[in-house]
Amino acid sequence: MLMVSSYGKHYVDACRSRLAAQLASYRKVLAAKPSEIDVFEREFFNHMILALDHYFVHRGRTIEGKGGNPLNEVRMLCAAIMENQGRMSANKTIRYKPESSVLKFEPGDEIRLNADDFARLSAAFLDEIEKKYA
């Protein structure tokens, strides 16, 4: 399996820019059709979490750590979306504590993000990427 031990600032900045553009597009849709946004919002941001993780899919887990940081939180959210019908589940290899996480999901909670949730999580995730992999 491939592993990446560092990401250049240019790459992280480009990812940050693409995510900001997606959020801006979403906010335009929200302003145009607020009555139809609930289902779209959940699907859109669940997929944005998958995209965020995939930008850095080959990050080394030993560098990422297991302490319940934003990188672990995104990894767990992706597993929940892809393998657990969109419900948060425990991960035996990560010391996840909902109260110290970005989004505070408890095991069993349905993953339903909005723009503000995604903005906070992606910012924390990218900050952690820069701190650990730059």
C-alpha positions in Angstrom: 0.0 0.0 0.0 1.2 3.5 -0.8 2.0 5.9 2.0 2.6 9.6 2.0 4.7 11.1 4.8 4.5 14.8 3.8 2.3 17.1 1.7 3.6 20.4 0.2 2.0 23.6 1.2 1.0 24.3 -2.4 -1.0 21.0 -2.4 -2.7 21.7 0.9 -3.5 25.2 -0.2 -5.0 23.9 -3.5 -7.2 21.5 -1.5 -8.3 24.3 0.8 -9.2 26.4 -2.2 -11.3 23.6 -3.9 -13.2 23.0 -0.6 -13.9 26.8 -0.3 -15.2 26.8 -3.8 -17.5 23.9 -3.1 -18.8 25.7 0.0 -19.4 28.9 -2.0 -21.4 26.9 -4.6 -23.4 25.2 -1.9 -24.3 28.6 -0.3 -25.6 29.9 -3.6 -27.9 26.8 -3.9 -29.0 27.3 -0.4 -30.0 30.9 -1.1 -31.9 29.9 -4.2 -33.9 27.0 -2.9 -34.1 26.9 0.9 -37.2 24.7 1.0 -35.5 21.8 -0.8 -32.1 21.9 0.9 -32.4 19.4 3.8 -31.8 16.2 1.7 -29.4 17.9 -0.6 -27.4 19.3 2.3 -26.9 15.9 4.0 -25.9 14.1 0.8 -23.7 17.0 -0.4 -21.7 17.3 2.9 -21.4 13.6 3.5 -19.8 13.3 0.0 -17.6 16.3 0.8 -16.2 14.5 3.8 -15.4 11.6 1.5 -13.7 14.0 -0.9 -11.7 15.7 1.9 -10.4 12.4 3.1 -9.6 11.2 -0.4 -7.4 14.3 -1.1 -5.0 12.8 1.6 -6.0 9.1 1.3 -2.4 7.8 1.4 -1.4 9.7 4.6 0.7 7.6 6.9 -1.4 6.4 9.9 1.6 6.4 12.2 2.1 10.1 11.5 -1.7 10.7 11.8 -1.8 9.1 15.3 -4.6 7.5 17.2 -5.5 10.2 19.7 -8.9 11.3 18.3 -7.7 14.2 16.3 -9.5 15.8 13.3 -7.8 13.3 10.9 -9.1 10.4 12.9 -12.6 12.0 13.1 -12.7 12.3 9.3 -11.5 8.7 8.9 -14.3 7.6 11.3 -16.9 9.7 9.5 -16.0 8.2 6.2 -16.2 4.7 7.6 -19.7 5.5 9.0 -20.9 6.9 5.6 -19.5 4.1 3.6 -19.8 1.1 5.9 -22.4 1.8 8.6 -25.4 3.3 6.8 -24.3 6.9 7.7 -24.2 6.3 11.5 -21.2 6.9 13.6 -19.6 3.8 15.0 -16.7 3.2 17.4 -13.2 2.4 16.0 -11.0 0.1 18.1 -7.8 1.7 16.8 -8.7 5.3 17.5 -9.1 6.9 21.0 -12.1 9.0 19.9 -13.8 11.1 22.5 -17.0 12.8 21.2 -16.7 15.7 23.7 -13.2 16.6 22.4 -14.0 16.1 18.7 -14.8 18.8 16.3 -18.4 17.7 15.5 -19.2 15.8 18.8 -20.9 12.8 17.1 -21.6 9.9 19.5 -21.7 6.3 18.3 -25.0 5.6 16.7 -25.6 9.2 15.7 -26.7 9.8 12.1 -24.1 11.7 10.1 -25.9 14.9 9.1 -23.5 17.8 8.4 -24.3 21.4 7.4 -22.1 24.0 5.8 -20.8 25.3 9.2 -20.0 21.8 10.4 -18.1 21.0 7.2 -16.3 24.3 7.3 -15.1 23.8 10.9 -14.2 20.1 10.4 -12.3 20.7 7.1 -10.4 23.7 8.6 -9.4 21.6 11.6 -8.5 18.6 9.3 -6.3 20.8 7.0 -4.6 22.5 10.0 -3.8 19.0 11.4 -2.4 18.0 7.9 -0.2 21.0 7.9 1.0 20.4 11.4 1.8 16.7 11.0 2.7 16.3 7.3 4.2 19.7 6.2 
